[in-house]
Amino acid sequence: MKIFADYHTHTIFSHGHGTIEENVKAALKKGLKEIAITDHGPGHIFFGLRRPNYKKMRDEIDRLNERYPDIKVLMGVEANLISLDGDIDVDDELMRYLDILLMGYHTGVAPKDIYNGFNMFGKNTMIKLIKSLRPVIRKQNTDAMIKAINKHKIDIITHPGAKVDIDTERLAAAAKSRGTSLEINSGHGYMTVEYVKIAKAAGAKFVINSDAHTVERIGDFERGLEIAKKAGLTVNDIINAEV
C-alpha cells in the first residue's frame, strides 16, 4: 500500500517551520502526487491563519501549480470547531479560496461566545476531575462534530479522538453519510487501531496524513500506515492510498 497525497501540512503562515514552496519541494522528493497546505483557521488564538493571508496564499499556490506541474498543490485550512451547534471559524468569504476543508477540535481557540466557551472547553477540562460527567460530555462533543459535518462540506475530520473524547461509531456513521473522511494522523497516532476498527465497521472512509509542521515530516506516513494495517484497512478504505 502506498500513500500518494499528504492532505494535512502546516507552514510558516501558522505554526509550521517551512514555506509553502518548501513543503511542495519536499512532497516532490517523496514522490507524492498531491499536497494540501492546511494551516489553522483564523479562530485559533495563537496559530490561526489571518484573514488577509488567504488571498496571498491562494495566489502563491496558483503560481506553484504552474511552476511544478508534476504535483497538484491544494489550498486548504484546518478549521476549528467553535460551538456546540457545529459552527466553524471559516466563513463563506474565506471558503471561496479553498480547494479542501479540514476540521478538528482544538484548544486555544476563540469560541463563538461565552456559553460555548464554557461548555466546549470548560467542561472538557472538568471531566478530568469529575469522571461522572464523562458520558454526558462525550455525547456533547460527538453531537457538535456531527452537526459540523452536516452544516458544512467538510472533506476531512482531523485526528478524531486526539483532543476530546468522542463516540467513534456515531461520528463515523455521520461521516459516511456526508462523504467525509476520518484522518489517521501519523503525528498524533490518532485514530487509534481500536477507533479505526469501529469506524470501518460503521462504513467510514479514511485518509492517512502527516500533519507535518516541519519540512522533514512531509510525506511521513509510517505511523499511520502501521495503524491502518493493524486495523485491517485496504486500499479501498483509504482515499489517498494506491497499490
Order of alpha helices (4+ residues) and beta strands (2+ residues): beta-beta-alpha-beta-alpha-beta-alpha-beta-alpha-alpha-beta-alpha-beta-alpha-beta-alpha-beta
